């Protein structure tokens, strides 16, 4: 009997987002009952699709799905699956799973780092360090001054694993944590209150810090625009770690310039890389990080461990975990 073929295809033109060969070798050693292939080119990869049972990565698209006659499973090593949500795949018998939970700790820590950096004026201190300028009095009196997270209200847009991670860290610092989600109270979590999505505007109005971690779906594209931003406190901050498509950047810039919120910290953008000369680069009340919130030193080790756990189930004919609801988009 021919061993099932697992085809790995995670290729980043920038050379950052690639599965290390050592991790693929570790998987191959752990699963001698399967064959593994990591082709060098897309052409070579697509040539293997007719005999492929499982794809680890992003090879399958509408133009080549029909050639994958044996394909039963696709796994995305990231939580986001936007590029894999197309009607032909949803209508097929192929199961789609994702890397839900892998980014949670690093993204939660990134959110907290951004909040603390703003609260303690670290960007301003760094600017003065480069100038060789001691400006204790100036920073002390520059609005909004130095802030404390303890006692502040943290509003979470999205309450998956990352949102829960942010909530845990916020609670540890003494913050009041609110969240909106589609099914409030459907599972326990470290939020003081869980609200339905109909109270999203109230969340924006009450929070001192808004952190966005919700998935990108048809329902969440441009979720945060002029209307919600206008409800924020003028002393509040917005942190987006979700996807750039969830936030209307033009509306954000207008709201910042109108004083409707105090500032923003963004790790994701409508267009990536963020174009040179974009107004967000130089805005004095915006902190930019280049979509690195989910990066950590053991990411691929954890990603391949997670894939391996599901691969064991796949080979045994057992139900997989982290199955994506392709209609919901996550």
N, C-alpha and C positions, 0 to 999 in steps of 0.2 A: 504494500500500500504506500502510495506517495505521501511523503510528509507534507503537512500544510506549509504554504509559503507566506512568510511575513515580510512585507515590503516596507522599508523605512524610507520616507521622503520628507525631510525637514531641511530646507535649503534657504539660507539667508544670504542675499547678495552682499551684505555687509560683513559676513563672516562671524556674526555674534550668535545668532539663533540657530545653532546646528547641534545635533546630537553627537557627543564625543564618540569616537570609534571604540574607546575603552568600554563605554557603557553598552554599546551594541554587542561587543565581544562577551561581556558579562551575561547579557541576555541569551546569547547563543549557547554559552556554556551551561546555563541554567535550564534550557529547554532543548535537549537533544532531539526531542520528538518533532521539532519544527525546523524548517529551513529559513534562513534570514538573508535578505538582500538589501544592500545600500548602494544603488546604482550611482554612477558618477554624473550622468546627464538625464534630463527629463525624457529624452528620446529613448534611452535605455530603460528607464523606469516604466514608461508607457508600454514598451514592448513586452514587459513582464506581467502587465495587468491581467491578461487572459488566464494566467495560471495562479494568480494571487488570491489568497484566502482572507488576509487581513492587511490593512494599510495603517502604518504608524506615521501619521503626518498628513500632508495637504496635497497629495497628488491628484486625487479624484475631483474632476470637474464635469460640467454637463457634457462637454465634447468627448470625454473618454469613458464615462460610466458604462455605456452599453458594451464596451469591449471587456469589461471586468465580469465575465460570466460566473466565476466562482466566488466572487467577493461577498463576504458575509459580515464584515466588521471594519469600521474605520475609527481610529482613535486620534483625537487631537490632544497633543501634550499641553495645550493651553486651555484655559476655561472658555475663551471666546471661540465661537465656531461660525462666525459670520460668513466666511468664504465657503463653508460646506453646507450652507442652508439654501439649497436650490430644489425646485419642485421634483425633478427627476429622482433625486436621492430620497426625498421624503416619501415618494410613491413606491420606492423599491423595498425589498426585504432586508436591506443592509442596515445593521445597527450602528448608530453613531454614539460614541462616548467621548468624554472630555476630561481635562486635567483639573476638574473642580477641586478646590482646596489647596492645590500646590502653591499658589501664590499668596495664600492668606496671611501667613506670618510676616513675610517680607513687605507686603503691601500695607499691612496694618502698621508696621514699624515706620514705613515711609510716610504714611499719613501723619503719624505722631511726630516724626522728625520735622515735617513741614510746619505743623502747628506750633511746635516749640520754637522753631527757627523764627517764625513770625512773632510769637509772643515775647521772645527774648531779644528781638531786633538783631539776630545774627547776620542777616545780609547787610544791614547798615554798619555793623561793627567790622565786617570784612572789608567794606568799601573804605572805611576810615583807616584800617590797617594798611591797605595798599597805598594810601596817601601818607602814611606815617603820622596820622593826626589823632591825638588824644582828645576825645570830645564827650566826656562824661556828662557835662551839664547839657550839651546840645541834645544828646540822645535821651536824657532824662525828660526833657521838656518837649521833645518832638511828638506830636500827636500820632498815634494814640498812647504813647508812652510804653512802658513795659507792662505786659499782661500776665495774669495767672490763669492756668487752665482749671484749677480747682474751683469749684462752684459755678463754672460756666456750663451752658447747655450745649450739648453736642447732638446735632441732628443728622441721622444717617439715611441716605437715600439708597436703599438696598440693604438686605440683611441676610446675605448668604454667608459663606465662611469668612470672607474678607470683612464684611460688615460686622460680623460678630467679633472678629479679632480686633477691629478698631474700637468696638464697644468695650471689650475687656480692658484694653489699655486706657481708654478714657475713664472707665469706672475706677481703675487703680489710682488715677490721679485726682479722683474726687469730683468728676464731672457728672452732671445729670444727662442721661442718654435717652434720646427719643429716636424712634425709627418708623418709617412707613414701609409697608410691604403689601403684596397682593393678598396674602392670607395672614393677617395679624393674629398672633397667638398660636399659630399652627405648630410651632415647636418652641421649647424654652430657649431663652438666650439672655445675655447680660445687659438687656436694655431695661430702663425703668418703665418705659411705656412703649407698646407696639400699636401703631395706628394703621388704619386702612389708607389706601392711596387717595381717597377723597379728602384726606386731611393734609395733603402735601403742602398746600399754601400755608396752613397753620404751622406746620413744621418749620417752614422758612421764616415765618414771622417770629417764632419763639426762640430760635437757635442763635447762639453766638458763633458757632462753627458748624458749617454744613460740609459733610464729607460724602461724596458720591462714589458708590461702588456697584451700582446696579448694572446688569448686563445690557448690551445693545440688542434691542429687538425693534420690531416695527412700532411698538407702542412707546418706546423710550427715546426714539430719535427726536432731537430738539426738545426733549422733555423740559429742560430748564431754559427759559427764555425771558423776555422782558417782563412778563406778568409776574412770574415767581421772584425774579430778582428785585422787582419793585417792592416786594413784601419783606425783604430782608431788613434787619436793623442796620443803620448806617455805621455801626461799630462791629458788624459781623464779617466773617471771612468764609469764602467758598473754596473747598479743596476738591478737585476732580481727579480721581484715580480710575474711573470707570472706562469710558471710551469718549473720544472727542466728539462723536456724533450726538451725544446726549446733551451737549451744552452749545447754545447759540453764542459763538464768540463775539459776534458783532453786538449782540444785546449786552453781553458782559462788559465789553469796553465802554459802551454808552452808559451802563449803570455805574461803572467805576468813575467815569468822568462826571457823572451827575451826583456823586456822593451817596448813592443808594446802598452801597456796602463799602467796607473799609479796605478790602483787598482780596486777592485770590492766589492760590497755589495750584498749578496745573502740571500734571504729568502726561496727559494725553490731549490730543488736538484734532481738529477737524481735518487738517492736512498734515501728514507726517512724512518727512521731517518738517518742522515748522519753518515756513519759507523765510529766507533772509529778508530783512526789512519789515517783517510783520510787526504790527503795533504792540503785540504782547511782549516781544523781546525787550523793549526799552521802557515799558510802562513801570513807573516807580512803585506801584502797589501790586505788582504781579511777580511771583516767584515761578520760574520755569525749570522743570527737570525733563530730560529727554526720554520719556516712556521707559523708565528704569525701576518703577515701583515694585515690579514682580521679580527683580533680579536678585539672586542670592548665590553663595558659593556652592551650595549642594542642590541646586535646582534640578540639574539633569539626573543626578543620582536618585532623587525623590521621584522625578517624572518616570524614570525607567523602572523603579520599584513599583510604582502605581500601575504602569502598563503591564509589568510582569505579573502582578497579582490578578489583573483582568485576563491576561493571556492564559494563565493556568485555568481559569474558569472556562475560557473559550475552548481550549483544547479538550476539556473534560465535558463539554456540552452543557455547562451550567450557566445560569443567568449572569449577565455582566452588571457591574455597578457603574455609577456616574453616566447612566444612559441619558442622552439629550432628548428632551421633548421638542421635536423639530417644528411643531406648530407654534409652541411658545417661544422658541428661539434660544433655549438654554436648558 
